[in-house]
Amino acid sequence: MMSETTMPPAVSVHTGEAAKKRMKKRHNAEKRLRAYGIIAISLAALALVALLYNVFARAVSVRTEHYITVAADISKDENDFLKVVKTAAREAFPFASGRTQKREVYGLFSDGAADDMRDAAEAGTLEAGSGIQRRFLLSDSVDLYLRGVFGTLEEREPEGALTLSEDGKTVLLQSTAADFNDALGLVKAGLAQQSERLRREAERQSAGIETLTARLPSLEGPELDDTKAQIEGFKAKRAQLSGQADALDATIMAQGGERLKLTNRMPSFFVRSNDGILKLTEVSSTTALGKPLIPLSGTAAGAWSLLSLDRPEIGRPVKDFQVALVEDLRAKDRIEEVTNWRFFTSSDSTQPEIAGIYGALIGSMWTMLVTFSLAFPIGVMAAIYLEEFAPRNRWTDFIEVNINNLAAVPSIVFGLLGLAVFLHFFGVPRSSPLAGGLVLALMTLPTIIIASRASIRAVPPSIRSAALGLGASKVQTTFHHVLPLAMPGILTGTIIGMAQALGETAPLLMIGMVAFITAVPEGITDSATVLPVQVFNWANASERAFDMRTAAAIAVLLGFLVVMNMIAIILRKRFERRW
Amino acid sequence: MLSWVALIVTLMTAGAFVASRHRARSVAHGDLAALHSRPVYHGAYTALRVAIAGFGVLIVGLILSNIGLRAALFAAIPDSLGTLSQIERDLIVSDGVAIAAGEVASRTDAAREAVGARYNTLMMARNIGLAVLTLGAAAFVYLRSITQISVPFRARNRTEKIVQGLLMVSAGIAILTTIGIVASLLGQTLVFFSEIPITKFLFGTLWSPLSGVHSGSMDPDKVGAIPLFAGTLLITFIAMLVAVPVGLFAAIFLSDFASNRARGIIKPMLEILAGIPTVVYGFFAAITVAPFLRDTGAAVGLTISSESALAAGVVMGIMIIPFISSLSDDVINAVPQSLRDGSYGLGATKAETIRKVILPAALPGIVSAVLLGVSRAIGETMIVVMAAGQGANLTANPFEAVTTVTVQIVALITGDTEAATAAGPAFTLGFTLFCVTLIFNVIALRLVRKYQESYD
């Protein structure tokens, strides 16, 4: 046995089947790791795209605003422009009756319409006289309606001919074809949904009954009675719900031309005919009952069309009467979409359609001015000291540790510092760009110091030696030779720091810049707000129309940041020298 | 008024520069080479001294007078009101100041008006006194400096001394900032803890500090910060769950797999992600991510609150991805090439090299990146203010709304409550936040430094 030598394997450990398998496994592991990397980066890219898309898709709506042209009586020395707008509104739609309809007519117009007239009057460009055709700004909800936020209006050419017959306050519509089938179908679908919901609710009662019944044997005394009563309650509720559902089902199944009622929880249907608009209140496949929203000129048979708005009236702030008014005006070409400069020229407002970012932009400018004029000199001087003059000792180490730590202190803590020290201790005015600038300067300092130090350190010692050798003092060497060479890097760091400061919000909330301020700040001690805080305020506002303005303000903010970073990149590429 | 004083001092500085330069030229009688220092240094020397004297007196005067002013105002509260708590006294003083400034006060009464009147007279006196002192000091220094100018006067050396002093002071501002932060936070925190036991704050589970403050003091049982800490930790945890794997894998891919072209696209993309202001992330979280999660949850039968910890955490994670990836990328790149070469030489694949050699070597750096990320997540404010809840809700369920330390600070400071009342809990929370993030930062920086030393 001992002498028997084992034959060497026919295949080596490196080429055998098992080895190939092993190798494959190892390569697969590598592919997996690579795939994880790609997935990770795709996720980050996806997040970025989703974020930017969300912002810009909303922001583009701010490009335009909507105006309506109606006749107005404007006297030379008018001062109550709100009244002028109201009168014009009333006279433009004399058929509006009752308080609700009148309020809805006024609701079409924005308060900005009066502001515009006041501005024009102050500029001396207001055209006075009676019956002047003038453009009035539409309110935010109508603006959103015109953008299709509250459902899409579809206009359909009907197949049959329409006969109209007035019946008191309502109008009976009869078509020769089954033109109202769509509406009827929708009503039925709505009813079916309702019935289904009721049945589901009934099932839930059954489930409750089952659970409680299962618990019955383990109970006694008053608890038992309570539970029994509860079960009875559930049973009654179930019976009631099923009954309602059955009734609905019966209505749906009913044939024979019976008209079904449209409610405000269903899509709205309108008929345009004889220069007027009717809102359908009851429909069957060929007939309908309509309520005139805009009076008809007569009941003659003629051209007609059917309009439908898929969003139920209850789910939108623009009511059916307003929809009819707007559609009527739109058909008459009295509604215009105009480029929106107001967003850039007006300040904050409670009304979204007249709110703009001008005040916030100016506030940001003042704040950045304060930040820059403090952080830049102090930061550069601190960096010069630490790189060129500071002896290597504990004191310098302590300063360095401090700077590194300050760079990582949460921004809100700087806000608290500003509140306690600048506002309460030094008495700097609350909400002022001065207070904001001071806080942001302290926040930006570490960034500027760290970047400046790196840039100063990159200047080769030969420059210093040459200057010192020619008899320059240490200060002269630094300020005449090292600093100019380090400047591109310092400026790059400063711009990046300023870009961070421009987008900073949290510390400014602490020092009161969150206040609602409509005035444009005229100096660094006036109350002001800044762009990111404006974004925050609008994002918190409940009006839907602020959404797109928030997005637009973000787009402007991002625009500024992109420009600043581009300048930083160009500076770095063009002027930074590598030794 | 004082801004006018500042403007005058600025003008005096400019004037001193021009006048001294001129004087230096005239004492040289045309022979400029005879001067020890060039005229411009004489100008700069006088100007610097005037500016330092003027602004120094102004700033120091402002600081000292503000301290005195507060004490004087507290003394101006009539004794007839009896003993008042600190909160009430603060309230009366701030109302008095508001009345004096013509702003809206929470209440107007005789005591407040008395404080307001006293404030007005004191402010008047202070402003006049400070203006006289400031301008006097500047003028005095100017006269002394300009008479010193002579041919052998060493203006350059003296200017350089001053400049060096200014440089040192600038560097010292970093220390002053830290001292300012600690002092302002600690002061209020100590006041707060003198009224409320620290254990109630650290271990209490009910947070509702402003309920019942009308009676003048806080209920120690309603300032338990545990729900805030739990909420902060929950959101931070979710954020790190998103940021660490994505950031780390992205860093690995960038440093060891990506071609130069891919790197040229991916790096700027991550930088854009890093440069987006947090308020924009907050908007994204509140408007897009939260409704999306809620609807997705509803579709699969989960109830996800529209202010869920999940939404805030995920978006915060996205915000931290570039942070983790760039720091990890740096440390992975800092692993010496020789280690990689050694591993490849032994026949290891790239993946094996990364897993068995590079990651262990870079681990301290990666841990420090994660710690810095955690510190950032804890201190992040806008995302949670906009997307997380307000109510202190002690839960570990990420689908529910939770609140965080930073949200409560913002709510307390920007809320309707009197600033003096809300300051106690807000600054105490701020101090807690500062301490926790400081600890994380110090550990992270230590780790990085140690790690750098081992390969340098």
Interface residues (C-beta under 8 A of the other chain):
Chain A: R26 H27 A29 E30 R32 L33 R34 Y36 G37 I38 I39 A40 I41 L43 A44 A45 A47 L48 A50 L51 N54 V55 P377 I378 G379 M381 A382 I384 Y385 L386 F389 A390 F398 I399 N402 I403 N404 N405 L406 A408 V409 P410 S411 I412 V413 F414 G415 L416 L417 L419 A420 V421 F425 F426 G427 L442 L445 P446 I449 S473 K474 V475 Q476 A499 L502 G503 E504 T505 A506 L509 M510 G512 V514 T525 P532 V533 V535 F536 A539 N540 D547 T550 A551 I554 L557 L558 L561 N565
Chain B: S3 L62 I63 N66 I67 R156 N157 T159 E160 V163 Q164 L166 L167 M168 S170 A171 G172 I173 A174 I175 T177 T178 G180 I181 S184 L185 G187 Q188 P245 V246 G247 L248 F249 A250 I252 F253 L254 F257 A258 I266 M269 L270 I272 L273 G275 I276 P277 T278 V279 V280 Y281 G282 F283 F284 A286 I287 T288 I318 I321 P322 S325 T349 K350 A351 E352 I354 R355 L372 S375 R376 I378 G379 E380 T381 M382 V385 M386 T406 I409 V410 I413 T414 A423 A426 F427 G430 L433 F434 T437 L438 N441 V442 L445
